[in-house]
Amino acid sequence: MKQILVVFVQILTLYPIIGAIAWTIGGIFYRTVYVGKILDRDFKKIRVEKEPMITIMIPCHNEEMVIEDTIDYLMNDLEYHNYEVLVCDDGSTDTTPEILSRLSAKYQKLRVLRVNKNKGKALK
């Protein structure tokens, strides 16, 4: 019985050390072999006329602090051309609806869907 207890304690003691060594070797392998091959891949840009139409959906609820910066980024700084932005406002009680109304007049690619009463993540 004492022998079994000693083996069990040794396993519990060595497990973190062996695990740390395995994670370190795995990290080095990933960084040098795996990521290096992905970064060397040559990605070709899609011509603007071949870009598929995509919709970027933004769910929001009381996002007055960040919604304008988010939409300005999407409308001005993306390196993609054939897209629309759909913002689903889930019953915001702050100034989010007013900001979205102003931005939808400013940007043609922006569509706003307003739900008057907050429904939460799971609709019933």
N, C-alpha and C positions, 0 to 999 in steps of 0.2 A: 504493500500500500504506500509505503514511504517513497519507493522508487517511482510510482505513478505520479505522486504529488510533485516530486522533483522535476520530472519531465514536463508536467503541466506548467509549473512556474517558469521553467526555461523557455517554453513556447511563448508564454505570455510576455516574458521579458524580451525575447528576441524578435517577436512579431513587428513591433514599431520600427526597429532598426532595419530589418529585412525589407519591410514595406517602404521605408524612406529610400533605401538603396535602389529598389525596383522603380520607384517613381522618378528618381533622379536619372537613372539610365534611360527610362522611357522618355523623359523630357528632353534629354540630350539627343536621343535618336529622332524624336519628332522634330526638333528644331533644325537638326543638320540634314536629315535625309528627307523626311516627308514634306516639310514646309518649303525647303529649298527647291524641290521639284515643282511644286505648285506655283511658286513665284517666278520660275523660269518660263512658265507657259506663256505663249503669245496670244493675248486676247485680241480679236479683231472687232473693231467698232462696226455697228450696224449702220448702214446708210439711213438717213432720216426718212426717206420714202419707204423703207422696208421695216421700220419700227412698228410692232404691233400696238394696237390701241390698248391702254391699260387704265384702270381706275384705281386711284389711291384713296382708300377709305379711312377717315379719321373720326372715330367716335369721341364725343366730348360731352362733358357735364361740368359746368362752372370752371371753364378754362380761360378766363379773361386775362390771366397773367402771361400765358404762353401761346394762345391760339393765333394771334396776329403774326408773331415771329415764325411760327411753324408754317403758316400759309404763305407768308412772304418768301420763306426759303424754298418751299415747293414750287412756287410760281416763277422765281427768278434765278435760282441757283442750281437746278437740276440739269444734268447733261443728257436729258431725254426730252423728246419733243411731242410725241403722240400720246398724251395722257389727259385725264381729267381728275379733279379732286372732289370727292364727295364727303362732305362733313355732316355727320349725324349728331345733331344737338339733342341730347336726351333731357329736355326739361330744365335747362339751366336757369338759375334764379339770379345770377349776377348780370353783368353787362355783355356776356358772350353773344346773345342774339343780336344786339346792336352792332357789335364788332363784325360779326359774320354778315350782317346785312350790308354794311359799308364795304366789306371786302368783296362780296359777291357782285356789287356794282362796279368795282374796280377791275376784277379779273373775270374774263370770259370763261375760263376753264374751271371755275369754281361753282359747284352746286351745293346747296344747303338744304338738308332735310331736317325740319324742326318737329320734335315731339313735345307737345305742351306739358304733359305730365311725366315726370321721371318714372321710367319702367325698370331701371336697374339692368344688371347684366343678363339675367335670365327673364325673358318675357313670359308672362303667364297667359 
